[in-house]
Amino acid sequence: MKISETDLILNPDGSIYHLNLLPEDVAETIITVGDQDRVAEVSKYFDRIELKKGKREFLTHTGFIGSKRITVISTGIGTDNIDIVLNELDALVNIDFNTRQVKDVLTSLDV
């Protein structure tokens, strides 16, 4: 079943609406922090950072510690923001944005 444009909102560049991320921007291992200032406090321990993106209170850094790819993302304050982050992360890995269909093989993130 195709997911409607009102249920899966994408930005003009194809990124998911609130997080402003593309599927390739996120690792399967995710660290969440509340305050966006803490994102840099975590990612400073990465060996290298390949991505820095933000939109409003949602700041994301993706990088590597050794060969392990990790994403750290801020959620802002409140359960409503955490809900947005977790649902959009799930969509990023489990929905094909081109067809708007749920993928046949689902991915579980380590959050």
Secondary structure as the mmCIF struct_conf table of DSSP 4:
data_model
#
loop_
_struct_conf.conf_type_id
_struct_conf.id
_struct_conf.beg_label_comp_id
_struct_conf.beg_label_asym_id
_struct_conf.beg_label_seq_id
_struct_conf.end_label_comp_id
_struct_conf.end_label_asym_id
_struct_conf.end_label_seq_id
HELX_LH_PP_P HELX_LH_PP_P1 LYS A 2 SER A 4
TURN_TY1_P TURN_TY1_P1 GLU A 5 ASP A 7
BEND BEND1 LEU A 8 LEU A 8
STRN STRN1 LEU A 10 LEU A 10
TURN_TY1_P TURN_TY1_P2 PRO A 12 ASP A 13
BEND BEND2 GLY A 14 GLY A 14
STRN STRN2 ILE A 16 ILE A 16
TURN_TY1_P TURN_TY1_P3 TYR A 17 LEU A 19
HELX_RH_3T_P HELX_RH_3T_P1 PRO A 23 ASP A 25
BEND BEND3 GLU A 28 GLU A 28
STRN STRN3 THR A 29 VAL A 33
BEND BEND4 GLY A 34 ASP A 35
TURN_TY1_P TURN_TY1_P4 GLN A 36 GLN A 36
HELX_RH_AL_P HELX_RH_AL_P1 ASP A 37 SER A 43
TURN_TY1_P TURN_TY1_P5 LYS A 44 TYR A 45
BEND BEND5 PHE A 46 ASP A 47
STRN STRN4 ARG A 48 LYS A 55
TURN_TY1_P TURN_TY1_P6 ARG A 56 GLU A 57
STRN STRN5 PHE A 58 ILE A 65
TURN_TY1_P TURN_TY1_P7 GLY A 66 SER A 67
STRN STRN6 LYS A 68 SER A 74
BEND BEND6 ILE A 77 GLY A 78
HELX_RH_AL_P HELX_RH_AL_P2 THR A 79 ASN A 94
STRN STRN7 ILE A 95 ASP A 96
TURN_TY1_P TURN_TY1_P8 PHE A 97 ARG A 100
STRN STRN8 GLN A 101 VAL A 102
BEND BEND7 ASP A 104 VAL A 105
STRN STRN9 ASP A 110 ASP A 110
#
